[in-house]
Amino acid sequence: MHERLSLLDHAASSAASDQLEEPERAEAQSIAHKLAGNLGMFGYTEAGTLASEMEHILKAPTPETLHCLTGLARQLRASLAPHL
């Protein structure tokens, strides 16, 4: 979980500085997708919703939406912090 969150943090940071490369975007989208399903399945509804939002942004990124990733990654980590 820590590794997946770190990868999402890094992708969000790269996106914020307009440095997000395609392989990193694709991997982050895959991780966000898996987290959205797994977190929702285990009752972490808020975290699952945040991961889903990240997945949708990474699936069809625009300059405007990519800059939202940093805040979403921060919220995701905060919502999971008590459980890690």
Z-matrix of the N, CA and C atoms (Angstrom, degrees):
N
C 1 1.444
C 2 1.523 1 110.59
N 3 1.336 2 115.64 1 -43.55
C 4 1.469 3 118.79 2 -179.91
C 5 1.526 4 110.93 3 -61.40
N 6 1.324 5 115.87 4 -40.84
C 7 1.465 6 120.31 5 -179.69
C 8 1.527 7 110.82 6 -64.46
N 9 1.313 8 116.62 7 -42.40
C 10 1.467 9 120.23 8 179.17
C 11 1.517 10 111.52 9 -64.98
N 12 1.320 11 116.49 10 -42.53
C 13 1.464 12 119.65 11 177.98
C 14 1.521 13 110.98 12 -64.38
N 15 1.319 14 116.49 13 -39.22
C 16 1.465 15 120.37 14 178.49
C 17 1.520 16 111.16 15 -63.52
N 18 1.320 17 116.81 16 -40.35
C 19 1.459 18 119.54 17 178.18
C 20 1.526 19 110.77 18 -64.46
N 21 1.324 20 117.04 19 -41.78
C 22 1.460 21 119.95 20 177.48
C 23 1.532 22 111.04 21 -64.96
N 24 1.329 23 116.94 22 -39.07
C 25 1.467 24 120.58 23 176.02
C 26 1.526 25 110.50 24 -60.18
N 27 1.326 26 116.06 25 -45.15
C 28 1.463 27 120.64 26 -178.95
C 29 1.526 28 111.14 27 -64.93
N 30 1.323 29 117.11 28 -43.09
C 31 1.466 30 120.43 29 178.20
C 32 1.528 31 110.80 30 -62.61
N 33 1.320 32 116.75 31 -40.42
C 34 1.465 33 120.45 32 178.23
C 35 1.519 34 110.87 33 -64.57
N 36 1.314 35 116.50 34 -40.62
C 37 1.460 36 120.86 35 177.68
C 38 1.525 37 110.74 36 -64.32
N 39 1.322 38 116.09 37 -43.73
C 40 1.467 39 120.35 38 178.05
C 41 1.527 40 110.66 39 -62.16
N 42 1.329 41 116.71 40 -41.59
C 43 1.466 42 120.92 41 179.73
C 44 1.529 43 110.90 42 -64.45
N 45 1.327 44 116.39 43 -39.24
C 46 1.463 45 120.15 44 -179.06
C 47 1.528 46 112.07 45 -64.53
N 48 1.333 47 115.93 46 -28.59
C 49 1.465 48 119.28 47 179.54
C 50 1.532 49 111.48 48 -102.97
N 51 1.331 50 116.49 49 18.64
C 52 1.467 51 123.04 50 178.90
C 53 1.524 52 112.53 51 55.53
N 54 1.333 53 116.63 52 37.55
C 55 1.461 54 122.43 53 -178.64
C 56 1.523 55 112.62 54 -119.03
N 57 1.327 56 118.24 55 12.48
C 58 1.464 57 121.17 56 -175.85
C 59 1.525 58 109.81 57 -75.40
N 60 1.315 59 115.75 58 113.21
C 61 1.468 60 121.98 59 179.34
C 62 1.530 61 109.60 60 -87.56
N 63 1.318 62 116.67 61 157.75
C 64 1.468 63 122.30 62 -175.75
C 65 1.526 64 113.94 63 -56.25
N 66 1.333 65 120.01 64 -46.57
C 67 1.478 66 117.77 65 -179.64
C 68 1.532 67 112.79 66 -60.95
N 69 1.319 68 116.17 67 -39.53
C 70 1.470 69 119.89 68 179.28
C 71 1.527 70 110.23 69 -68.39
N 72 1.335 71 117.04 70 -39.28
C 73 1.465 72 120.54 71 178.65
C 74 1.523 73 110.08 72 -62.35
N 75 1.333 74 116.63 73 -45.92
C 76 1.461 75 120.77 74 -178.60
C 77 1.530 76 111.52 75 -63.81
N 78 1.323 77 116.85 76 -42.07
C 79 1.465 78 120.05 77 178.96
C 80 1.531 79 110.89 78 -65.94
N 81 1.330 80 116.85 79 -41.84
C 82 1.459 81 120.62 80 179.11
C 83 1.531 82 110.72 81 -64.70
N 84 1.319 83 117.29 82 -38.58
C 85 1.462 84 120.53 83 177.67
C 86 1.522 85 110.13 84 -62.87
N 87 1.322 86 117.10 85 -43.95
C 88 1.460 87 121.65 86 179.13
C 89 1.530 88 111.18 87 -61.78
N 90 1.308 89 116.56 88 -43.98
C 91 1.465 90 120.87 89 179.78
C 92 1.527 91 110.54 90 -65.62
N 93 1.332 92 116.83 91 -43.58
C 94 1.463 93 120.18 92 178.84
C 95 1.529 94 110.12 93 -61.26
N 96 1.327 95 116.66 94 -39.97
C 97 1.467 96 121.23 95 178.77
C 98 1.534 97 110.98 96 -61.83
N 99 1.317 98 115.81 97 -48.22
C 100 1.469 99 120.35 98 -179.95
C 101 1.524 100 111.53 99 -63.67
N 102 1.324 101 116.14 100 -42.43
C 103 1.464 102 119.67 101 178.98
C 104 1.525 103 110.99 102 -63.95
N 105 1.323 104 116.87 103 -42.57
C 106 1.466 105 120.08 104 -179.06
C 107 1.527 106 110.36 105 -56.65
N 108 1.312 107 116.97 106 -45.52
C 109 1.457 108 120.54 107 -179.98
C 110 1.512 109 112.93 108 -69.24
N 111 1.324 110 116.21 109 -47.82
C 112 1.468 111 120.23 110 -177.33
C 113 1.524 112 112.10 111 -66.40
N 114 1.310 113 117.36 112 -43.63
C 115 1.460 114 119.91 113 -178.23
C 116 1.525 115 110.86 114 -65.38
N 117 1.325 116 116.13 115 -42.60
C 118 1.457 117 119.74 116 177.90
C 119 1.514 118 111.84 117 -62.72
N 120 1.330 119 116.16 118 -40.11
C 121 1.456 120 121.43 119 -179.06
C 122 1.535 121 111.75 120 -63.94
N 123 1.333 122 116.53 121 -31.94
C 124 1.461 123 120.38 122 -178.26
C 125 1.535 124 112.82 123 -96.40
N 126 1.330 125 116.33 124 12.03
C 127 1.456 126 120.35 125 172.63
C 128 1.519 127 115.94 126 89.95
N 129 1.310 128 117.77 127 6.65
C 130 1.466 129 120.85 128 177.42
C 131 1.524 130 108.33 129 -91.58
N 132 1.315 131 114.98 130 71.66
C 133 1.454 132 122.03 131 -172.03
C 134 1.523 133 112.84 132 -59.85
N 135 1.321 134 117.20 133 -48.67
C 136 1.468 135 120.16 134 -178.75
C 137 1.524 136 110.89 135 -61.35
N 138 1.319 137 116.50 136 -47.03
C 139 1.460 138 120.60 137 -179.92
C 140 1.530 139 110.49 138 -63.38
N 141 1.321 140 117.27 139 -39.36
C 142 1.462 141 121.10 140 177.86
C 143 1.513 142 112.13 141 -63.22
N 144 1.318 143 116.06 142 -39.86
C 145 1.464 144 121.07 143 178.17
C 146 1.524 145 110.90 144 -65.53
N 147 1.330 146 116.95 145 -42.21
C 148 1.463 147 120.74 146 178.64
C 149 1.529 148 111.18 147 -63.89
N 150 1.315 149 116.30 148 -43.15
C 151 1.468 150 120.20 149 178.10
C 152 1.526 151 110.25 150 -63.36
N 153 1.318 152 117.05 151 -38.56
C 154 1.459 153 121.57 152 178.13
C 155 1.528 154 111.16 153 -63.85
N 156 1.324 155 116.61 154 -41.93
C 157 1.466 156 120.64 155 176.46
C 158 1.522 157 110.70 156 -60.31
N 159 1.330 158 116.03 157 -42.56
C 160 1.465 159 119.92 158 178.44
C 161 1.528 160 110.19 159 -63.20
N 162 1.331 161 116.16 160 -42.35
C 163 1.457 162 120.21 161 179.27
C 164 1.526 163 110.90 162 -58.43
N 165 1.319 164 117.19 163 -46.71
C 166 1.467 165 120.97 164 -178.22
C 167 1.530 166 111.59 165 -63.91
N 168 1.308 167 116.99 166 -38.89
C 169 1.465 168 120.09 167 176.85
C 170 1.521 169 110.22 168 -64.39
N 171 1.322 170 116.33 169 -44.64
C 172 1.464 171 120.41 170 -178.16
C 173 1.524 172 112.60 171 -70.89
N 174 1.312 173 116.79 172 -23.69
C 175 1.463 174 120.81 173 179.24
C 176 1.529 175 111.15 174 -72.80
N 177 1.310 176 117.00 175 -38.99
C 178 1.471 177 122.19 176 -179.28
C 179 1.528 178 108.96 177 -135.62
N 180 1.328 179 117.01 178 69.74
C 181 1.460 180 120.03 179 -173.31
C 182 1.529 181 113.69 180 -72.08
N 183 1.302 182 114.05 181 143.98
C 184 1.470 183 122.39 182 169.70
C 185 1.520 184 105.81 183 -129.29
N 186 1.321 185 117.67 184 160.32
C 187 1.472 186 118.43 185 178.57
C 188 1.533 187 112.73 186 -55.85
N 189 1.319 188 116.43 187 -35.72
C 190 1.465 189 119.80 188 -178.80
C 191 1.525 190 111.48 189 -69.91
N 192 1.334 191 116.75 190 -45.21
C 193 1.460 192 118.85 191 -176.08
C 194 1.525 193 112.36 192 -74.98
N 195 1.332 194 117.48 193 -32.48
C 196 1.466 195 119.79 194 179.89
C 197 1.521 196 111.78 195 -59.42
N 198 1.322 197 116.55 196 -32.62
C 199 1.466 198 119.46 197 -179.21
C 200 1.533 199 112.00 198 -72.85
N 201 1.325 200 117.91 199 -11.38
C 202 1.471 201 121.78 200 176.01
C 203 1.524 202 111.70 201 -80.29
N 204 1.326 203 117.39 202 -16.37
C 205 1.460 204 120.61 203 -174.65
C 206 1.522 205 113.28 204 -61.57
N 207 1.314 206 117.89 205 -36.94
C 208 1.463 207 120.73 206 -178.46
C 209 1.526 208 110.79 207 -59.90
N 210 1.320 209 116.25 208 -47.91
C 211 1.461 210 120.20 209 179.42
C 212 1.523 211 111.95 210 -64.81
N 213 1.325 212 116.41 211 -40.76
C 214 1.466 213 119.84 212 178.95
C 215 1.524 214 111.47 213 -65.43
N 216 1.335 215 117.12 214 -41.19
C 217 1.470 216 120.67 215 178.24
C 218 1.522 217 110.34 216 -62.95
N 219 1.317 218 116.73 217 -40.24
C 220 1.469 219 121.40 218 178.54
C 221 1.528 220 110.20 219 -64.47
N 222 1.332 221 117.02 220 -43.81
C 223 1.462 222 121.33 221 179.38
C 224 1.531 223 110.69 222 -65.37
N 225 1.323 224 116.94 223 -40.37
C 226 1.454 225 121.20 224 179.54
C 227 1.523 226 110.82 225 -61.13
N 228 1.318 227 115.82 226 -47.86
C 229 1.466 228 120.52 227 179.73
C 230 1.529 229 110.26 228 -62.15
N 231 1.322 230 117.01 229 -42.89
C 232 1.471 231 120.98 230 -179.73
C 233 1.523 232 111.44 231 -64.44
N 234 1.320 233 117.64 232 -39.04
C 235 1.461 234 119.85 233 -179.10
C 236 1.535 235 111.75 234 -69.45
N 237 1.332 236 116.49 235 -25.68
C 238 1.462 237 120.26 236 179.52
C 239 1.515 238 113.61 237 -95.22
N 240 1.323 239 117.82 238 -13.47
C 241 1.467 240 122.15 239 -174.55
C 242 1.535 241 113.55 240 -51.25
N 243 1.323 242 119.42 241 -44.53
C 244 1.469 243 117.96 242 -179.82
C 245 1.526 244 114.17 243 -65.62
N 246 1.320 245 116.76 244 -15.98
C 247 1.462 246 120.94 245 -175.48
C 248 1.531 247 113.36 246 -104.77
N 249 1.327 248 116.51 247 -3.27
C 250 1.470 249 119.07 248 -177.41
C 251 1.509 250 111.41 249 -94.74
